[in-house]
Amino acid sequence: MYRYDAFDQALIDQRVTQFKDQMKRHLAGELSDDDLRPLRLQNGLYIQRHAPMFRIAVPYGMLASRQLRKLAHIARTYDKGYGHFTTRHNMQFNWIPLERVPDALAELATVQMHAIQTSGNCVRNVTSDHFAGVAADEITDPRPWCELIRQWSTFNPEFAFLPRKFKIAVNAAATDRTVIQVNDIGLDLRLDDGGNTGFRVLVGGGLGRTPILGSVIREFLPWQHLLSYIEAILRVYNRFGRRDNAFKARIKILVKALGAAEFARQVEEEWAHLKDGPATLAKAEVERITRHFTAPPYATLADDDFDFANHRQQEKAFARWVERNVHGHKVLGYAAITVSLKAYDHATGNITAEQMELVADLADRYSFGEARVSHEQNLILADVAKRDLHALWQELRANGLATPTVGLLTDIICCPGGDLCSLANAKSTPIALAIQERLGDLDYLHDIGEVSLNISGCMNACGHHHVGNIGILGVDKRGEEWYQVSIGGCQGNHTTLGSILGPSFAATEVPRVVEQLIDVYLESRHADELFIDTVERLGIAPFKARVYGSHDSTQDRKVANG
């Protein structure tokens, strides 16, 4: 992963000193709340329902073990002993006192971390595949390109105050695990017929109040022009994006209003002034950044390990975990592991300080000192020898981090919701926990197969409900919390937006509704047909008829221990 040089460290240290002075002046009454607002947003600080919310950047999801330990320390020292991983790889703390944030920033700087551009109308944290560098279907490692974008965008004065927040995602694999189509800019790494690296460029994707999938504006952009072309896109957006209405200020609205072809024409016109200029990437610079992402010192191992195979055959619980939480690796004898943050007794994506320290220790012992954050709000150990899987599983299981449900119904993506967020219309976490309690039997879940269920507490869609096979949205109905349900959303190469079933439901009804949707699928599926395939084949009508036709509850299923 990328390591700071002296310039990087000086930049971060200066920002810490600057913000400490700004906060000191605010607390002394010399800076009003309005004056502080843009300054705190530039340092990842929101004022939320109960306390400040502090969002820390995890660039393209990469965490060194020392950084994870520092997050644990901050959780224990400044917060309530836990943190929350978001769908953009970031870490959120929800209870840090305002006056202590500068001290937390200073501590983060000692391990090359910061909270810059995690909030406000700027270029946000760049995201990518959590299996980057180890996936067998990868064309090339996307992380150097993410790092180049990160360095270019950080403190870029021209784009510090855009019409709205701006998100960039980079995919470099045959399977899109980055959801590039719902980002403001989606970059799909490609090779042309001559083997040259370039990017298919998508613009104008986004969820929220008006969900839109991105449009391709250039089929192949040579790698040398990556930064200048992004700059051209941002300049067009900065000039013409709406600023009078926050709900209509995202680039997706501009692209929709102009049409993708006209937007592309304007970008090309702007790019003509930038092409081959100072922002053109040099081969030496790309190679310099790429050297930070070289492969770790893998051992030479057989692809099959006897002890691993034996444990898998003899222990059902271990076999289930391997089936769902262990993923392929391009190096023989190794695997990538999902560390589940979806235990049924705490909020999705939450992790305690003790669990952070444990994962850091496990990363040191089993995965070359690194961990990743996935947009599904789990952690990844990307380089684990198969011979170590059973020992790793035992430690994870003992600490509530081995729930064997990755990709299944209860592997829920969920925003913090109304319990914490001032923007939310309704609570999210209690809904997720109620669904897990009712439908968490492991035999039942494995029979259902892969289903994505995403929950957002408001139309900002931080829980990505639009692209869940089942999406749940919290809505305000005359001062009461209700929940709108959609089905048919999907992420990946063929990202689709879900269709709303109909009128919203009371909180107590939501688990019943989800169960009935699954019942229709189980009754109607063809052999080896996934939930999303059945929805596409049948349409939403039979699902709608079931949930609105009867309110009879079936017997709750009890959660089995994994």
Beta strands, then each sheet from edge to edge (+ up, - down):
strand 1: 45-47
strand 2: 52-56
strand 3: 62-64
strand 4: 82-85
strand 5: 91-93
strand 6: 127-128
strand 7: 168-171
strand 8: 185-191
strand 9: 197-203
strand 10: 215-222
strand 11: 326-327
strand 12: 334-339
strand 13: 350-352
strand 14: 370-373
strand 15: 379-385
strand 16: 413-414
strand 17: 453-456
strand 18: 470-477
strand 19: 480-487
strand 20: 499-500
strand 21: 505-506
sheet 1: 1+ 2- 5+ 4- 13+
sheet 2: 3+ 14- 15+ 12- 11+
sheet 3: 6+ 7+ 8+ 9- 10+
sheet 4: 16+ 17+ 18+ 19- 20+
sheet 5: 16+ 17+ 18+ 19- 21+
end
